[in-house]
């Protein structure tokens, strides 16, 4: 099942790159996705993420 999921992610990514040649919004999405993971890896502190998650869970609706 994990292999099928991984394969589908690559296939969808490839299809999006082809569509990005003709659609400006998809092109921006593909470019943003390429840049977001290194940014997140550098800038997220686990302690901060845990605190914000607890805050979101505990506040009133």
MODA-V546915 format. One record per backbone hydrogen bond with DSSP energy under -1.0 kcal/mol. CO is the residue of the C=O (numbers start at 1). NH is the residue of the N-H. E is the energy in kcal/mol with one decimal. If there is no record, write none. Layout:
co:CO nh:NH e:E
co:CO nh:NH e:E
//
This chain:
co:1 nh:5 e:-2.3
co:2 nh:6 e:-2.6
co:3 nh:7 e:-2.6
co:4 nh:8 e:-2.3
co:5 nh:9 e:-2.0
co:6 nh:10 e:-1.8
co:7 nh:11 e:-2.3
co:8 nh:12 e:-2.6
co:9 nh:13 e:-2.2
co:10 nh:14 e:-2.2
co:11 nh:15 e:-2.5
co:12 nh:16 e:-2.6
co:13 nh:17 e:-1.8
co:14 nh:18 e:-1.7
co:15 nh:19 e:-2.5
co:16 nh:20 e:-2.2
co:18 nh:21 e:-1.1
co:19 nh:22 e:-1.9
co:19 nh:23 e:-1.4
co:23 nh:27 e:-1.9
co:24 nh:28 e:-2.2
co:25 nh:29 e:-2.1
co:26 nh:30 e:-2.6
co:27 nh:31 e:-2.3
co:28 nh:32 e:-2.6
co:29 nh:33 e:-2.4
co:30 nh:34 e:-1.7
co:31 nh:35 e:-1.3
co:32 nh:36 e:-1.5
co:35 nh:39 e:-1.1
co:36 nh:40 e:-2.7
co:37 nh:41 e:-2.2
co:38 nh:42 e:-1.6
co:39 nh:43 e:-2.1
co:40 nh:44 e:-1.5
co:45 nh:49 e:-2.2
co:46 nh:50 e:-2.3
co:47 nh:51 e:-2.0
co:48 nh:52 e:-2.4
co:49 nh:53 e:-2.0
co:50 nh:54 e:-2.1
co:51 nh:55 e:-2.2
co:52 nh:56 e:-2.5
co:53 nh:57 e:-1.6
co:54 nh:58 e:-2.1
co:55 nh:59 e:-1.9
//
